[in-house]
C-alpha cells in the first residue's frame, strides 16, 4: 500500500506540478476538518452521514493518489453502508494515522501545503 504516488497524480494532470501542488494543498487544508466531522458522525451513530463522509474522503484521497488513505476510507465506507458502525469506528484511528503518514511524506517530498508535525 503506497502512501503517495506522485507519478500517478502528475500523470493525470499532464505533468502540471503547479496544479498538483494546489490540489494537494487544498486537500491537506480540508482533510482534518473532514476527519473530525467523520469521527463526530460515527460517535453519534449516524451511518448515512458517516458513509457519505467516508466516501468523500475516499474520493479526495484517490484524487491526490494517497492509496493507503483511500483504502482505509473505502473499508470505512463499506462498513458504514452496511450499518456496522462499530467496525467503522475501529477504522478511524487507522484513517487518521494514514492521513498523518501522508502529511509527513508530502512534507519530506517538499509538496506545497504540507507542514511538518
C-alpha positions as CSV (number, residue, x, y, z in Angstrom):
1,X,0.0,0.0,0.0
2,X,1.6,3.3,-1.1
3,X,1.3,6.4,0.9
4,X,1.5,8.8,-2.1
5,X,2.1,8.2,-5.8
6,X,3.4,11.5,-7.3
7,X,3.9,10.0,-10.7
8,X,0.3,8.8,-10.9
9,X,-1.1,12.1,-9.8
10,X,1.2,14.1,-12.2
11,X,0.2,11.7,-15.0
12,X,-3.5,12.5,-14.6
13,X,-2.6,16.3,-14.6
14,X,-0.4,16.1,-17.7
15,X,2.7,16.8,-15.6
16,X,1.4,20.1,-14.2
17,X,3.2,20.1,-10.8
18,X,1.8,23.6,-10.0
19,X,-1.8,22.4,-10.3
20,X,-0.9,19.2,-8.5
21,X,0.5,21.3,-5.7
22,X,-2.6,23.4,-5.4
23,X,-4.8,20.2,-5.3
24,X,-2.5,18.7,-2.6
25,X,-2.5,21.9,-0.5
26,X,-6.3,22.1,-0.7
27,X,-6.7,18.5,0.3
28,X,-4.3,18.9,3.3
29,X,-6.2,22.0,4.4
30,X,-9.6,20.4,4.2
31,X,-9.0,16.8,5.3
32,X,-8.5,17.5,9.1
33,X,-12.0,19.1,9.4
34,X,-13.5,16.2,7.3
35,X,-11.8,13.6,9.5
36,X,-13.1,15.4,12.6
37,X,-16.6,15.5,11.3
38,X,-16.4,11.9,10.3
39,X,-15.4,11.0,13.9
40,X,-18.3,13.0,15.3
41,X,-20.9,11.4,13.0
42,X,-19.6,7.9,13.8
43,X,-19.8,8.6,17.6
44,X,-23.4,10.0,17.0
45,X,-24.4,6.7,15.3
46,X,-25.2,8.5,12.0
47,X,-24.5,5.7,9.5
48,X,-25.7,7.6,6.4
49,X,-23.6,10.7,7.1
50,X,-20.6,8.6,8.1
51,X,-20.9,6.7,4.8
52,X,-21.1,9.9,2.9
53,X,-18.1,11.4,4.7
54,X,-16.0,8.2,4.2
55,X,-17.0,8.2,0.6
56,X,-15.8,11.8,0.2
57,X,-12.5,11.0,1.9
58,X,-12.0,8.0,-0.3
59,X,-12.6,10.2,-3.4
60,X,-10.3,13.0,-2.2
61,X,-7.6,10.6,-1.3
62,X,-7.8,9.0,-4.7
63,X,-7.6,12.4,-6.3
64,X,-4.2,13.1,-4.6
65,X,-3.1,9.5,-5.2
66,X,-3.0,8.6,-1.5
67,X,-3.6,4.9,-1.9
68,X,-3.3,3.8,1.8
69,X,-5.7,6.5,2.9
70,X,-8.1,5.7,0.1
71,X,-8.1,2.0,1.0
72,X,-9.0,2.6,4.7
73,X,-11.7,5.2,3.7
74,X,-13.2,2.6,1.4
75,X,-13.3,0.0,4.1
76,X,-14.9,2.5,6.4
77,X,-17.4,3.5,3.7
78,X,-18.4,-0.2,3.2
79,X,-18.8,-0.7,7.0
80,X,-21.0,2.4,7.4
81,X,-23.1,1.4,4.4
82,X,-23.7,-2.0,6.0
83,X,-24.7,-0.2,9.2
84,X,-21.6,-1.7,11.0
85,X,-20.6,1.5,12.8
86,X,-18.5,-0.5,15.4
87,X,-16.2,-1.6,12.6
88,X,-16.2,1.9,11.0
89,X,-15.2,3.4,14.4
90,X,-12.4,0.9,14.7
91,X,-11.0,2.1,11.4
92,X,-10.9,5.7,12.4
93,X,-7.5,5.6,14.2
94,X,-6.1,3.9,11.1
95,X,-7.6,6.6,8.8
96,X,-6.1,9.3,11.0
97,X,-2.8,7.6,11.0
98,X,-2.8,7.2,7.3
99,X,-3.5,10.9,6.9
100,X,-0.7,11.8,9.2
101,X,1.6,9.5,7.3
102,X,0.6,11.2,4.1
103,X,1.2,14.6,5.5
104,X,4.7,13.5,6.7
105,X,5.5,12.0,3.3
106,X,4.4,15.1,1.5
107,X,6.4,17.3,3.8
108,X,9.5,15.2,3.2
109,X,8.9,15.4,-0.6
110,X,8.5,19.2,-0.4
111,X,4.9,19.4,-1.7
112,X,3.1,22.7,-1.2
113,X,0.7,22.9,1.8
114,X,2.5,20.0,3.6
115,X,3.6,21.1,7.1
116,X,5.8,19.2,9.5
117,X,4.3,17.8,12.7
